[in-house]
């Protein structure tokens, strides 16, 4: 029983990669903003 491969158009693949990149960036950026908030709060706490 042979399985037939389903190829997707290159433009569709490019769009999938862009969406995945956007999702990964959003995850990273959200983590960075949370870290920044904690860091700034800690710096403010230490300054007082």
CNS distance restraints for C-alpha pairs under 8 A (distance, minus, plus):
assign (resid   8 and name CA) (resid  12 and name CA) 6.58 0.50 0.50
assign (resid   8 and name CA) (resid  13 and name CA) 6.62 0.50 0.50
assign (resid   9 and name CA) (resid  13 and name CA) 6.39 0.50 0.50
assign (resid  10 and name CA) (resid  14 and name CA) 6.07 0.50 0.50
assign (resid  11 and name CA) (resid  15 and name CA) 6.23 0.50 0.50
assign (resid  12 and name CA) (resid  16 and name CA) 6.28 0.50 0.50
assign (resid  13 and name CA) (resid  17 and name CA) 6.29 0.50 0.50
assign (resid  14 and name CA) (resid  18 and name CA) 6.23 0.50 0.50
assign (resid  15 and name CA) (resid  19 and name CA) 6.18 0.50 0.50
assign (resid  16 and name CA) (resid  20 and name CA) 6.16 0.50 0.50
assign (resid  17 and name CA) (resid  21 and name CA) 6.05 0.50 0.50
assign (resid  18 and name CA) (resid  22 and name CA) 6.12 0.50 0.50
assign (resid  19 and name CA) (resid  23 and name CA) 6.15 0.50 0.50
assign (resid  20 and name CA) (resid  24 and name CA) 6.15 0.50 0.50
assign (resid  21 and name CA) (resid  25 and name CA) 6.05 0.50 0.50
assign (resid  22 and name CA) (resid  26 and name CA) 6.11 0.50 0.50
assign (resid  23 and name CA) (resid  27 and name CA) 6.27 0.50 0.50
assign (resid  24 and name CA) (resid  28 and name CA) 6.20 0.50 0.50
assign (resid  25 and name CA) (resid  29 and name CA) 5.89 0.50 0.50
assign (resid  26 and name CA) (resid  30 and name CA) 5.97 0.50 0.50
assign (resid  27 and name CA) (resid  31 and name CA) 6.30 0.50 0.50
assign (resid  28 and name CA) (resid  32 and name CA) 6.14 0.50 0.50
assign (resid  29 and name CA) (resid  33 and name CA) 6.11 0.50 0.50
assign (resid  30 and name CA) (resid  34 and name CA) 6.26 0.50 0.50
assign (resid  31 and name CA) (resid  35 and name CA) 6.18 0.50 0.50
assign (resid  32 and name CA) (resid  36 and name CA) 6.04 0.50 0.50
assign (resid  33 and name CA) (resid  37 and name CA) 6.18 0.50 0.50
assign (resid  34 and name CA) (resid  38 and name CA) 6.36 0.50 0.50
assign (resid  35 and name CA) (resid  39 and name CA) 6.05 0.50 0.50
assign (resid  36 and name CA) (resid  40 and name CA) 6.02 0.50 0.50
assign (resid  37 and name CA) (resid  41 and name CA) 6.05 0.50 0.50
assign (resid  38 and name CA) (resid  42 and name CA) 6.09 0.50 0.50
assign (resid  39 and name CA) (resid  43 and name CA) 6.17 0.50 0.50
assign (resid  40 and name CA) (resid  44 and name CA) 6.08 0.50 0.50
assign (resid  41 and name CA) (resid  45 and name CA) 6.09 0.50 0.50
assign (resid  42 and name CA) (resid  46 and name CA) 6.17 0.50 0.50
assign (resid  43 and name CA) (resid  47 and name CA) 6.17 0.50 0.50
assign (resid  44 and name CA) (resid  48 and name CA) 6.60 0.50 0.50
